[in-house]
Amino acid sequence: MFSIIESAAVERSINLVVIKHLFFLITMILQRLQYFVAVAEELHFGRAAQRLHIAQPAVSQQVRLLESELGVSLFERTTRRVALTDAGRTLHEEAQQLLAAADALERKMVDIRLGEGGTLRLGFVDSAAYEVVPAFLAEHRRRWPRVEYELQSLSSDEQHQALLAGVIDLGVGRTAGDVSVSAMAFLDEPLYVAIGAGHPLEGQRTTSLRRLRDETFVGFSRQISRSLHADLVLLLARAEVAYDPIIEATEYTTILGFVAAGEGIAIVPAGVRTFQPPGLGFVRIRDADARVSLMALTRGDETLRLVSRAVELLAELHRTTL
């Protein structure tokens, strides 16, 4: 008796045979349509054969086979001329569209194989949306203008799940996840304290983690990104500071809005400073371990050239920042 694994392997093998057979049939039909279109446009089998760089008998044979399969005459043939029948004129219009679509599809497949086309499904943490992702997309579009994009703002934890589920192809996150996800750090950012107007730290360039001992925190939702919350808890615990935000949100714009309104302070990566509404300031944390990396996250078995090129570009754009 076959095991489940053996049965699945047999099914995949059968499916592969069917796909190869279908591909052969489609290729053969397209070839016959190509021969037909050449004759329809030249209205001469000899000139059509020269245009196709093949022998005339082969063209005649393929057109006869096409007529036999369709059950109609496509040409009126005499010793003096070749003319399209009504069926031939109809097929000519449709065949041109089919061949154009097949040619476009083939070019797209080549683009995907070379990493120059297709759709890049990108997930990214909210803090990367201010500088890193816009700069990456601008340069990526400049180099590979035929690539399309599907973008999702996801926490690092959500990116790990989305990668393994095949929902995204590339993540820009903060934590590496498990062994099924490959992670390449490409940017190392210092952490800052976001403060509202009138806060005692206002006007200072740096501060320490220990100085935050009696502060009220506003933070990123621990339900959405448990790993980020755990990292901040550990970081502040080493400085003997308890981290337990009284307000949690899923976007840094909301977090910084609460900070600007005087509801507390927030610990944020450097890139978030791009968003700076009135009444908001940033103070760098000078502790050596107050830093966080951005990582390119991919499936461990990823083979798409489109994805590897995107990872290479992220590394290139930030190669001096680690």
VOBA-1610 file (N, C-alpha, C; in pm, whole numbers, padded with zeros to 5 digits, always signed):
BEGIN
Met+00086-00120+00000Met+00000+00000+00000Met+00089+00124+00000Phe+00055+00220-00087Phe+00131+00343-00092Phe+00111+00423+00036Ser+00217+00488+00080Ser+00203+00584+00189Ser+00148+00713+00130Ile+00109+00805+00219Ile+00058+00935+00173Ile+00163+01008+00093Ile+00289+01002+00139Ile+00397+01071+00069Ile+00419+01012-00069Glu+00417+00875-00078Glu+00436+00810-00207Glu+00321+00843-00302Ser+00198+00847-00251Ser+00083+00880-00333Ser+00093+01022-00387Ala+00137+01113-00301Ala+00153+01252-00343Ala+00259+01264-00450Ala+00367+01186-00437Ala+00475+01191-00536Ala+00425+01139-00671Val+00345+01032-00669Val+00289+00977-00793Val+00196+01079-00857Glu+00112+01144-00775Glu+00018+01244-00828Glu+00094+01359-00893Arg+00203+01406-00828Arg+00282+01514-00886Arg+00343+01471-01018Ser+00389+01344-01025Ser+00449+01293-01147Ser+00347+01289-01261Ile+00226+01242-01230Ile+00120+01238-01331Ile+00084+01378-01377Asn+00071+01470-01283Asn+00037+01608-01318Asn+00144+01668-01409Leu+00271+01638-01382Leu+00380+01691-01463Leu+00371+01638-01606Val+00337+01510-01620Val+00321+01452-01754Val+00207+01520-01829Val+00095+01542-01761Val-00020+01609-01823Val+00017+01750-01866Ile+00087+01822-01779Ile+00125+01960-01811Ile+00218+01963-01931Lys+00314+01872-01936Lys+00406+01867-02050Lys+00331+01838-02179His+00233+01745-02173His+00154+01710-02291His+00072+01830-02338Leu+00008+01900-02244Leu-00069+02018-02279Leu+00019+02127-02340Phe+00137+02144-02283Phe+00230+02245-02334Phe+00270+02212-02478Phe+00292+02082-02505Phe+00327+02039-02641Phe+00213+02070-02738Leu+00088+02039-02697Leu-00026+02065-02784Leu-00045+02213-02811Ile-00031+02294-02707Ile-00046+02439-02724Ile+00061+02493-02817Thr+00185+02446-02800Thr+00294+02491-02887Thr+00266+02453-03032Met+00216+02333-03054Met+00187+02287-03189Met+00076+02371-03252Ile-00029+02401-03176Ile-00140+02483-03227Ile-00092+02623-03261Leu-00011+02681-03176Leu+00041+02815-03202Leu+00128+02817-03327Gln+00206+02711-03345Gln+00290+02703-03465Gln+00204+02699-03591Arg+00098+02620-03588Arg+00010+02613-03705Arg-00059+02746-03731Leu-00097+02815-03625Leu-00157+02948-03642Leu-00055+03045-03700Gln+00070+03033-03659Gln+00175+03119-03712Gln+00191+03097-03863Tyr+00191+02970-03904Tyr+00201+02939-04047Tyr+00080+02995-04122Phe-00039+02975-04064Phe-00161+03024-04127Phe-00157+03176-04146Val-00116+03248-04041Val-00112+03395-04049Val-00014+03440-04156Ala+00098+03372-04167Ala+00196+03409-04271Ala+00135+03394-04410Val+00064+03284-04434Val+00001+03263-04565Val-00112+03364-04585Ala-00189+03391-04481Ala-00300+03485-04491Ala-00251+03624-04526Glu-00134+03662-04477Glu-00082+03796-04504Glu-00007+03804-04637Glu+00054+03694-04676Glu+00127+03693-04803Glu+00037+03652-04920Leu-00069+03574-04888Leu-00156+03516-04990Leu-00075+03441-05096His+00027+03374-05047His+00117+03298-05135His+00195+03202-05046Phe+00184+03072-05072Phe+00249+02974-04987Phe+00402+02981-04997Gly+00451+03010-05116Gly+00596+03020-05134Gly+00655+03136-05056Arg+00593+03254-05067Arg+00644+03371-04994Arg+00630+03352-04843Ala+00519+03287-04801Ala+00502+03259-04659Ala+00612+03167-04608Ala+00650+03067-04688Ala+00758+02976-04648Ala+00891+03050-04637Gln+00917+03140-04732Gln+01041+03219-04725Gln+01042+03307-04600Arg+00929+03366-04569Arg+00918+03451-04449Arg+00942+03372-04322Leu+00896+03247-04322Leu+00911+03163-04204Leu+01043+03087-04202His+01118+03094-04311His+01248+03025-04324His+01232+02874-04313Ile+01126+02821-04377Ile+01106+02676-04381Ile+01064+02638-04522Ala+01060+02507-04551Ala+01021+02459-04683Ala+00871+02477-04705Gln+00833+02504-04831Gln+00692+02527-04863Gln+00603+02408-04831Pro+00646+02284-04859Pro+00558+02170-04826Pro+00519+02164-04679Ala+00611+02204-04591Ala+00579+02201-04447Ala+00468+02301-04415Val+00472+02417-04479Val+00368+02517-04456Val+00234+02464-04506Ser+00234+02410-04626Ser+00109+02357-04683Ser+00051+02246-04595Gln+00137+02159-04546Gln+00091+02048-04462Gln+00028+02098-04334Gln+00094+02193-04267Gln+00042+02245-04140Gln-00089+02318-04159Val-00105+02390-04268Val-00231+02460-04293Val-00341+02360-04321Arg-00311+02253-04397Arg-00412+02149-04423Arg-00454+02081-04292Leu-00357+02054-04203Leu-00391+01993-04074Leu-00480+02086-03991Leu-00451+02215-03995Leu-00532+02312-03922Leu-00675+02314-03978Glu-00688+02312-04109Glu-00821+02309-04171Glu-00895+02182-04132Ser-00824+02069-04131Ser-00887+01942-04095Ser-00936+01944-03951Glu-00855+01998-03861Glu-00893+02003-03719Glu-01012+02096-03697Leu-01016+02207-03770Leu-01124+02304-03753Leu-01249+02265-03832Gly-01231+02181-03935Gly-01345+02138-04016Gly-01393+02244-04113Val-01307+02337-04149Val-01343+02444-04244Val-01228+02465-04341Ser-01261+02525-04458Ser-01156+02567-04552Ser-01117+02711-04519Leu-00989+02733-04508Leu-00939+02866-04473Leu-00897+02946-04596Phe-00867+02876-04703Phe-00821+02943-04826Phe-00894+02887-04947Glu-00917+02973-05043Glu-00957+02931-05175Glu-00831+02923-05260Arg-00798+02806-05309Arg-00674+02785-05382Arg-00704+02758-05529Thr-00636+02830-05615Thr-00638+02802-05758Thr-00494+02802-05806Thr-00475+02768-05931Thr-00338+02771-05984Thr-00286+02913-05997Arg-00376+03011-05990Arg-00336+03150-06011Arg-00329+03231-05883Arg-00412+03195-05785Arg-00413+03279-05665Arg-00458+03202-05542Val-00429+03263-05425Val-00474+03213-05295Val-00554+03324-05229Ala-00674+03295-05182Ala-00758+03395-05117Ala-00818+03338-04989Leu-00843+03424-04894Leu-00904+03382-04768Leu-01054+03358-04786Thr-01103+03253-04725Thr-01247+03232-04717Thr-01301+03317-04602Asp-01434+03317-04585Asp-01494+03389-04471Asp-01439+03335-04340Ala-01427+03202-04330Ala-01371+03141-04208Ala-01226+03183-04191Gly-01152+03191-04301Gly-01012+03231-04295Gly-00995+03374-04247Arg-01082+03464-04296Arg-01073+03604-04251Arg-01103+03616-04102Thr-01202+03539-04056Thr-01235+03543-03912Thr-01120+03489-03829Leu-01066+03375-03872Leu-00955+03316-03796Leu-00833+03406-03798His-00810+03475-03911His-00693+03563-03920His-00695+03669-03811Glu-00811+03731-03791Glu-00821+03835-03687Glu-00796+03776-03548Glu-00858+03660-03520Glu-00843+03599-03389Glu-00701+03545-03368Ala-00644+03487-03474Ala-00510+03429-03462Ala-00406+03536-03433Gln-00420+03652-03495Gln-00326+03760-03469Gln-00327+03797-03321Gln-00445+03805-03262Gln-00456+03839-03120Gln-00396+03729-03032Leu-00425+03603-03068Leu-00372+03491-02991Leu-00220+03487-02995Leu-00163+03507-03113Leu-00017+03502-03127Leu+00048+03620-03054Ala-00016+03736-03060Ala+00037+03851-02987Ala+00035+03827-02837Ala-00077+03766-02789Ala-00087+03736-02646Ala+00016+03631-02605Ala+00037+03530-02691Ala+00137+03427-02660Ala+00277+03486-02657Asp+00305+03578-02751Asp+00436+03642-02754Asp+00457+03727-02629Ala+00354+03800-02588Ala+00364+03883-02466Ala+00385+03796-02343Leu+00314+03682-02339Leu+00329+03590-02226Leu+00470+03532-02221Glu+00524+03499-02338Glu+00660+03445-02342Glu+00761+03548-02292Arg+00742+03675-02332Arg+00833+03781-02285Arg+00822+03798-02134Lys+00700+03786-02080Lys+00682+03797-01936Lys+00752+03683-01863Met+00743+03563-01918Met+00810+03448-01857Met+00962+03466-01856Val+01014+03522-01965Val+01158+03550-01971Val+01195+03655-01867Asp+01112+03759-01856Asp+01137+03863-01756Asp+01138+03806-01615Ile+01043+03715-01586Ile+01036+03655-01453Ile+01160+03570-01429Arg+01200+03492-01529Arg+01319+03406-01514Arg+01443+03490-01486Leu+01452+03607-01550Leu+01568+03693-01532Leu+01554+03789-01414Gly+01436+03788-01351Gly+01412+03880-01240Gly+01381+04021-01285Glu+01337+04038-01409Glu+01311+04171-01464Glu+01162+04198-01481Gly+01078+04105-01440Gly+00934+04122-01450Gly+00864+04039-01345Gly+00732+04040-01350Gly+00654+03968-01250Gly+00604+04061-01141Thr+00554+04003-01034Thr+00500+04081-00922Thr+00580+04052-00796Leu+00634+04156-00734Leu+00705+04144-00608Leu+00607+04173-00495Arg+00579+04070-00416Arg+00487+04085-00303Arg+00569+04115-00178Leu+00561+04238-00133Leu+00649+04289-00027Leu+00571+04322+00099Gly+00616+04266+00210Gly+00563+04304+00340Gly+00669+04382+00416Phe+00628+04480+00495Phe+00727+04562+00566Phe+00670+04615+00696Val+00758+04629+00794Val+00716+04686+00922Val+00686+04834+00903Asp+00598+04884+00987Asp+00552+05023+00974Asp+00667+05122+00980Ser+00769+05095+01061Ser+00879+05189+01075Ser+00965+05200+00949Ala+00954+05100+00858Ala+01030+05106+00733Ala+00956+05183+00624Ala+00833+05223+00652Ala+00750+05288+00550Ala+00786+05435+00530Tyr+00867+05492+00619Tyr+00895+05634+00613Tyr+01011+05667+00518Glu+01115+05588+00519Glu+01232+05614+00435Glu+01276+05491+00356Val+01293+05379+00424Val+01357+05263+00363Val+01279+05208+00244Val+01152+05178+00264Val+01072+05119+00156Val+01050+05216+00040Pro+01016+05343+00064Pro+01003+05435-00050Pro+01131+05448-00132Ala+01247+05457-00066Ala+01373+05468-00139Ala+01403+05340-00217Phe+01374+05225-00156Phe+01395+05097-00223Phe+01307+05086-00347Leu+01178+05118-00333Leu+01086+05106-00446Leu+01122+05202-00559Ala+01164+05323-00525Ala+01202+05419-00629Ala+01318+05367-00713Glu+01419+05312-00647Glu+01536+05259-00720Glu+01502+05130-00792His+01420+05046-00730His+01381+04920-00793His+01302+04946-00921Arg+01210+05041-00916Arg+01130+05075-01034Arg+01217+05135-01143Arg+01319+05211-01103Arg+01408+05270-01202Arg+01486+05162-01277Arg+01529+05058-01204Arg+01610+04953-01266Arg+01526+04850-01340Trp+01410+04817-01283Trp+01327+04712-01342Trp+01183+04762-01356Pro+01160+04847-01455Pro+01030+04914-01468Pro+00914+04820-01501Arg+00940+04697-01545Arg+00831+04606-01579Arg+00782+04526-01459Val+00845+04542-01345Val+00801+04472-01223Val+00679+04544-01164Glu+00584+04466-01117Glu+00469+04521-01046Glu+00483+04486-00897Tyr+00405+04555-00813Tyr+00424+04541-00668Tyr+00290+04520-00597Glu+00293+04434-00496Glu+00185+04423-00399Glu+00247+04451-00263Leu+00200+04554-00195Leu+00262+04601-00071Leu+00167+04580+00047Gln+00223+04534+00157Gln+00145+04516+00280Gln+00228+04560+00400Ser+00167+04640+00486Ser+00231+04676+00612Ser+00200+04565+00712Leu+00306+04494+00756Leu+00291+04380+00847Leu+00398+04386+00954Ser+00365+04342+01072Ser+00467+04330+01176Ser+00564+04219+01137Ser+00678+04213+01204Ser+00775+04106+01175Ser+00713+03969+01194Asp+00637+03951+01301Asp+00573+03823+01327Asp+00475+03787+01215Glu+00398+03885+01169Glu+00303+03861+01061Glu+00376+03829+00931Gln+00493+03891+00910Gln+00571+03862+00789Gln+00619+03717+00786His+00664+03667+00900His+00708+03527+00906His+00594+03434+00862Gln+00474+03459+00913Gln+00359+03376+00878Gln+00323+03392+00730Ala+00328+03516+00681Ala+00291+03543+00541Ala+00391+03481+00444Leu+00518+03480+00481Leu+00620+03417+00396Leu+00596+03267+00386Leu+00576+03202+00497Leu+00557+03058+00498Leu+00425+03017+00434Ala+00326+03107+00436Ala+00196+03078+00373Ala+00197+03113+00225Gly+00306+03174+00176Gly+00315+03211+00036Gly+00239+03337+00002Val+00206+03419+00101Val+00131+03542+00078Val+00222+03654+00031Ile+00344+03660+00083Ile+00444+03757+00038Ile+00570+03682-00004Asp+00654+03750-00082Asp+00780+03691-00128Asp+00901+03747-00053Leu+00887+03870-00003Leu+00997+03938+00063Leu+00943+04020+00179Gly+01011+04012+00291Gly+00972+04092+00406Gly+01084+04186+00447Val+01047+04299+00500Val+01143+04391+00562Val+01100+04403+00707Gly+01173+04331+00794Gly+01130+04321+00933Gly+01244+04339+01032Arg+01210+04316+01159Arg+01306+04340+01267Arg+01359+04212+01331Thr+01288+04100+01316Thr+01331+03977+01382Thr+01343+03865+01279Ala+01433+03772+01305Ala+01466+03669+01207Ala+01363+03558+01197Gly+01291+03528+01303Gly+01196+03418+01297Gly+01263+03283+01312Asp+01199+03178+01258Asp+01253+03043+01275Asp+01341+03006+01156Val+01387+02880+01156Val+01483+02835+01056Val+01422+02828+00917Ser+01290+02834+00904Ser+01226+02829+00773Ser+01236+02962+00699Val+01277+03066+00770Val+01290+03199+00711Val+01436+03242+00711Ser+01484+03286+00597Ser+01621+03338+00587Ser+01618+03488+00616Ala+01714+03536+00692Ala+01718+03676+00731Ala+01855+03735+00701Met+01857+03850+00635Met+01981+03921+00609Met+01968+04064+00660Ala+02043+04098+00763Ala+02040+04234+00816Ala+02106+04328+00716Phe+02038+04439+00684Phe+02094+04533+00588Phe+02102+04677+00642Leu+02040+04702+00758Leu+02042+04837+00814Leu+02040+04828+00966Asp+02130+04900+01029Asp+02138+04905+01175Asp+02101+05045+01220Glu+01990+05059+01295Glu+01940+05190+01333Glu+01952+05214+01483Pro+01995+05331+01523Pro+01990+05365+01665Pro+01846+05390+01708Leu+01820+05372+01836Leu+01687+05399+01890Leu+01682+05541+01947Tyr+01564+05599+01935Tyr+01539+05733+01986Tyr+01420+05730+02081Val+01414+05832+02169Val+01295+05855+02251Val+01215+05967+02186Ala+01089+05937+02156Ala+00999+06041+02106Ala+00933+06107+02226Ile+00937+06240+02230Ile+00884+06314+02345Ile+00793+06427+02295Gly+00703+06468+02383Gly+00616+06579+02351Gly+00675+06712+02399Ala+00615+06821+02357Ala+00661+06955+02396Ala+00654+06970+02548Gly+00757+07031+02606Gly+00760+07055+02749Gly+00813+06940+02831His+00850+06829+02768His+00906+06716+02841His+01043+06754+02896Pro+01082+06703+03013Pro+01212+06736+03073Pro+01331+06708+02982Leu+01318+06615+02886Leu+01429+06585+02795Leu+01435+06680+02676Glu+01337+06767+02664Glu+01334+06859+02550Glu+01461+06943+02545Gly+01523+06952+02430Gly+01645+07030+02413Gly+01772+06949+02429Gln+01761+06824+02482Gln+01879+06740+02497Gln+01902+06658+02370Arg+02030+06633+02340Arg+02063+06557+02220Arg+02061+06407+02245Thr+02099+06365+02366Thr+02101+06222+02398Thr+02047+06200+02539Thr+02015+06074+02565Thr+01975+06034+02699Thr+02012+05887+02716Ser+01990+05835+02834Ser+02020+05694+02861Ser+01890+05618+02886Leu+01896+05488+02872Leu+01779+05406+02902Leu+01741+05418+03049Arg+01842+05424+03136Arg+01815+05431+03280Arg+01736+05558+03315Arg+01757+05663+03237Arg+01687+05790+03261Arg+01536+05776+03239Leu+01492+05670+03173Leu+01351+05652+03141Leu+01275+05573+03246Arg+01336+05552+03361Arg+01281+05463+03463Arg+01140+05501+03506Asp+01112+05627+03523Asp+00981+05669+03576Asp+00886+05721+03468Glu+00916+05691+03342Glu+00835+05743+03233Glu+00713+05654+03205Thr+00613+05714+03141Thr+00496+05643+03092Thr+00517+05617+02942Phe+00499+05492+02901Phe+00530+05456+02763Phe+00404+05440+02677Val+00420+05480+02552Val+00325+05450+02445Val+00401+05360+02348Gly+00339+05249+02305Gly+00415+05155+02224Gly+00338+05084+02115Phe+00411+05003+02041Phe+00352+04923+01933Phe+00277+04805+01996Ser+00167+04768+01936Ser+00081+04663+01991Ser+00157+04531+02013Arg+00153+04481+02134Arg+00220+04355+02165Arg+00143+04236+02105Gln+00015+04257+02073Gln-00063+04151+02011Gln-00025+04133+01864Ile+00011+04241+01799Ile+00050+04237+01658Ile+00196+04196+01642Ser+00282+04245+01731Ser+00424+04213+01721Ser+00478+04175+01859Arg+00459+04051+01894Arg+00506+04003+02025Arg+00659+04010+02033Ser+00727+03983+01922Ser+00873+03982+01924Ser+00929+04122+01951Leu+00872+04225+01890Leu+00918+04362+01914Leu+00895+04400+02060His+00779+04369+02112His+00750+04401+02253His+00849+04329+02344Ala+00875+04200+02317Ala+00967+04123+02400Ala+01108+04181+02394Asp+01150+04226+02276Asp+01284+04285+02262Asp+01298+04413+02344Leu+01194+04496+02343Leu+01200+04620+02419Leu+01194+04593+02570Val+01115+04495+02609Val+01111+04458+02751Val+01249+04416+02797Leu+01318+04333+02717Leu+01451+04284+02754Leu+01553+04398+02754Leu+01548+04484+02654Leu+01642+04596+02644Leu+01631+04687+02767Leu+01509+04723+02802Leu+01491+04814+02914Leu+01515+04745+03048Ala+01489+04616+03056Ala+01514+04542+03181Ala+01662+04545+03216Arg+01748+04541+03114Arg+01893+04546+03141Arg+01933+04680+03203Ala+01850+04783+03180Ala+01876+04913+03242Ala+01788+04934+03366Glu+01725+04826+03410Glu+01639+04828+03528Glu+01519+04919+03510Val+01464+04916+03389Val+01345+04995+03356Val+01234+04898+03314Ala+01116+04916+03370Ala+01001+04832+03333Ala+00933+04891+03210Tyr+00910+04805+03109Tyr+00844+04851+02987Tyr+00707+04787+02977Asp+00603+04867+02996Asp+00466+04818+02990Asp+00377+04933+02944Pro+00369+04956+02811Pro+00297+05072+02759Pro+00152+05076+02805Ile+00106+05197+02840Ile-00034+05213+02880Ile-00124+05231+02757Ile-00063+05272+02646Ile-00135+05286+02520Ile-00058+05210+02413Glu-00126+05128+02336Glu-00062+05053+02229Glu-00137+05077+02098Ala-00063+05086+01989Ala-00123+05109+01858Ala-00051+05025+01754Thr-00105+05021+01633Thr-00048+04938+01528Thr+00029+05018+01423Glu+00033+05150+01439Glu+00108+05235+01346Glu+00182+05341+01425Tyr+00304+05375+01376Tyr+00383+05474+01447Tyr+00323+05614+01436Thr+00247+05642+01329Thr+00182+05773+01322Thr+00087+05792+01439Thr+00015+05686+01476Thr-00076+05693+01590Thr+00001+05705+01721Ile+00107+05624+01734Ile+00189+05629+01855Ile+00246+05769+01876Leu+00303+05827+01768Leu+00364+05959+01780Leu+00259+06067+01802Gly+00139+06044+01751Gly+00031+06139+01778Gly-00002+06145+01927Phe-00006+06029+01993Phe-00030+06025+02137Phe+00085+06091+02214Val+00208+06068+02167Val+00324+06130+02232Val+00315+06282+02220Ala+00285+06330+02100Ala+00274+06475+02080Ala+00163+06536+02165Ala+00061+06454+02195Ala-00050+06502+02279Ala-00017+06495+02428Gly+00103+06447+02463Gly+00146+06445+02602Gly+00104+06322+02679Glu+00069+06212+02610Glu+00022+06092+02677Glu+00136+06001+02725Gly+00258+06032+02688Gly+00371+05949+02728Gly+00485+05965+02629Ile+00587+05876+02641Ile+00699+05877+02548Ile+00699+05744+02472Ala+00777+05740+02364Ala+00785+05616+02286Ala+00929+05593+02244Ile+00969+05467+02239Ile+01101+05429+02188Ile+01083+05386+02044Val+01154+05454+01954Val+01131+05431+01810Val+01264+05421+01736Pro+01265+05351+01621Pro+01386+05347+01537Pro+01411+05483+01472Ala+01533+05505+01431Ala+01573+05634+01376Ala+01489+05675+01256Gly+01451+05578+01172Gly+01378+05611+01050Gly+01244+05675+01072Val+01186+05656+01189Val+01054+05711+01219Val+01058+05863+01234Arg+01177+05917+01256Arg+01188+06062+01279Arg+01144+06145+01159Thr+01131+06082+01042Thr+01082+06153+00924Thr+00944+06211+00949Phe+00863+06140+01029Phe+00730+06188+01064Phe+00743+06273+01190Gln+00722+06403+01179Gln+00744+06490+01293Gln+00637+06600+01298Pro+00520+06568+01353Pro+00416+06671+01366Pro+00455+06775+01471Pro+00384+06886+01474Pro+00414+06990+01575Pro+00406+06934+01717Gly+00498+06979+01801Gly+00497+06937+01941Gly+00567+06806+01966Leu+00638+06753+01867Leu+00706+06625+01883Leu+00856+06643+01866Gly+00934+06580+01954Gly+01079+06586+01945Gly+01139+06446+01961Phe+01266+06433+01922Phe+01335+06304+01932Phe+01471+06323+01999Val+01502+06230+02092Val+01629+06233+02164Val+01695+06096+02147Arg+01819+06097+02102Arg+01886+05970+02078Arg+01923+05901+02209Ile+01906+05768+02213Ile+01946+05689+02330Ile+02091+05647+02310Arg+02178+05683+02403Arg+02321+05663+02381Arg+02374+05526+02427Asp+02292+05446+02491Asp+02338+05312+02532Asp+02383+05233+02409Ala+02491+05160+02424Ala+02549+05089+02309Ala+02453+04987+02250Asp+02371+04924+02332Asp+02281+04820+02281Asp+02145+04874+02240Ala+02127+05005+02241Ala+02000+05066+02201Ala+01998+05084+02050Arg+01997+04973+01980Arg+01997+04972+01835Arg+01907+04858+01787Val+01861+04869+01666Val+01775+04766+01610Val+01805+04753+01461Ser+01803+04630+01413Ser+01834+04605+01271Ser+01708+04591+01188Leu+01720+04628+01061Leu+01619+04592+00962Leu+01673+04475+00883Met+01589+04378+00855Met+01633+04256+00787Met+01547+04229+00664Ala+01611+04177+00562Ala+01540+04125+00446Ala+01504+03980+00477Leu+01375+03949+00475Leu+01327+03816+00512Leu+01274+03744+00389Thr+01319+03622+00367Thr+01271+03541+00255Thr+01251+03398+00302Arg+01177+03321+00223Arg+01165+03179+00252Arg+01301+03112+00233Gly+01328+03014+00315Gly+01458+02947+00308Gly+01484+02880+00177Asp+01378+02837+00107Asp+01393+02766-00020Asp+01358+02854-00140Glu+01361+02986-00121Glu+01323+03078-00228Glu+01419+03068-00346Thr+01365+03063-00469Thr+01448+03052-00589Thr+01422+03163-00691Leu+01320+03244-00670Leu+01287+03348-00768Leu+01400+03450-00778Arg+01444+03475-00901Arg+01548+03576-00924Arg+01497+03716-00887Leu+01367+03738-00904Leu+01308+03866-00867Leu+01332+03897-00720Val+01320+03795-00635Val+01338+03814-00491Val+01485+03835-00457Ser+01573+03753-00515Ser+01716+03766-00483Ser+01769+03902-00529Arg+01720+03952-00641Arg+01763+04084-00687Arg+01717+04193-00592Ala+01596+04178-00538Ala+01545+04277-00443Ala+01629+04277-00315Val+01666+04159-00268Val+01752+04149-00148Val+01888+04213-00175Glu+01943+04186-00292Glu+02073+04245-00329Glu+02064+04397-00334Leu+01953+04449-00383Leu+01937+04594-00390Leu+01928+04656-00251Leu+01855+04592-00160Leu+01849+04643-00023Leu+01987+04650+00039Ala+02067+04546+00018Ala+02204+04545+00071Ala+02288+04655+00007Glu+02269+04675-00123Glu+02347+04777-00193Glu+02314+04917-00145Leu+02186+04944-00124Leu+02144+05077-00083Leu+02189+05113+00058His+02216+05008+00140His+02250+05034+00280His+02382+04970+00322Arg+02469+04947+00227Arg+02591+04871+00258Arg+02686+04945+00354Thr+02668+05076+00370Thr+02757+05150+00460Thr+02692+05180+00594Thr+02574+05122+00619Thr+02500+05160+00740Thr+02504+05056+00851Leu+02567+04942+00827Leu+02575+04839+00933Leu+02700+04857+01018
//
